[in-house]
Amino acid sequence: MEAQKLIMIFLQNHMLASELLKLSF
């Protein structure tokens, strides 16, 4: 289903955001 794809994208964006936060602080 499309839901799985959305979850994967969400997780990837979340991981990317945490990496950016780590770099900022």
Buried (B, 14 or more C-beta within 10 A) or exposed (E): EEEEEEEEEEEEEEEEEEEEEEEEE
